[in-house]
Amino acid sequence: MTQNVLAQSANDDVDVHQLHLPRTYLRYLPVMLDGARLMAADEHCAQFLSGDLNIDKSTQTHPVFRYQCRDPAGQTYRWHIDGQSLEVLDDTRAGGRISFDELAAEYEKAREQARQLAAERQAQIDALQLERQQVAAEREAERLAREQLAAEQQEQARRARLWQKCQTLLAEQTDDMIEREWLTLMQPEPEVSSGRVRFALDFNARNLNGQALKYRAFCDAKIEGEALTVEIHPRALAQAASDSGTEVD
């Protein structure tokens, strides 16, 4: 934005009655008004207050104007402006002065740096948030895995108890059989269906006439409890039912 555009945008912010010049400098009033409008248009100036002549730094051919503004925070500040170049006099800068266009460029550069810094901070926040979400997801996955493992271990322990009970109950129910021989010695993989766990155990025996008998016993337990029922069937019948996909009664 050029100085003329800046000044034009501040026409309504400066009243000529806010400007004060000695009589001998009145010919500089139009220039002084231009400087006042430039300062009023500066984004740091929330309210233009007044302007006068810096007598100590001025000469009849080279005036220096002094303006006062109130910033957005309500603080009053003062700038000295060269009456010929309409540049801000500032001893902290190289050459001791800076134009309003250069000031505007500085402001924009500062805003861009602030935007970049804000973007970097937001990126850091987003990365940290993502990292926290990933950590939370990993912890949740670990928790679920632990729960699943605990449930599996609990179920395996339950099945082991049921297997022991099945062996004990079947041994009691077949105690009077002759030459009983257990063929299923290790815990088999049970048949798990809705509402129950079922073990199958094979064993042999003989009847009173010495005839060989081949049996398959089924030991059932409901999932919600550990009460057992045992059924014993001829192994050939049980095998045929298994091959056909049906259960023996």
Secondary structure, 3 states (H helix, E strand, C coil): CCHHHHHHHCHHHCCHHHECCCHHHHHHHHHHHHHHHHHHHCCCCCEEEEEEECHHHCCCCCCEEEEEEECCCCCEEEEEEECCCCCEECCCCHHHEECHHHHHHHHHHHHHHHHHHHHHHHHHHHHHHHHHHHHHHHHHHHHHHHHHHHHHHHHHHHHHHHHHHHHHHHHHHCCCCEEEEECCCCCCCCEEECCEEEEEEEEEEECCCCCEEEEEEEEEEECCCCCEEEEEEEHHHHHHHHHHCCCCC
